[in-house]
C-alpha cells in the first residue's frame, strides 16, 4: 500500500514537472 501511494505521488510530481516545462516552452502571453 505504501509503495503504491509513493508511486502515485511520483507520477503526480512527474506530471507537474512536464506541465511546468510546457508552460516555459509556451508562454501564455
C-alpha positions in Angstrom: 0.0 0.0 0.0 2.8 2.4 1.0 4.7 1.6 -2.2 1.5 2.3 -4.4 0.9 5.6 -2.6 4.5 6.7 -3.2 4.2 5.7 -6.8 1.1 7.9 -7.2 3.0 10.8 -5.7 5.9 10.2 -8.1 3.6 10.2 -11.1 1.8 13.4 -9.9 5.2 15.1 -9.4 6.3 13.9 -12.9 3.1 15.3 -14.4 3.6 18.6 -12.7 7.2 18.8 -14.0 6.0 18.2 -17.6 3.3 20.9 -17.1 5.9 23.4 -15.9 8.2 22.6 -18.8 5.3 23.1 -21.3 4.5 26.4 -19.7 8.1 27.6 -20.1 8.1 26.4 -23.8 4.8 28.0 -24.5 4.4 31.4 -22.7 0.8 32.4 -22.1 1.2 35.9 -23.5 
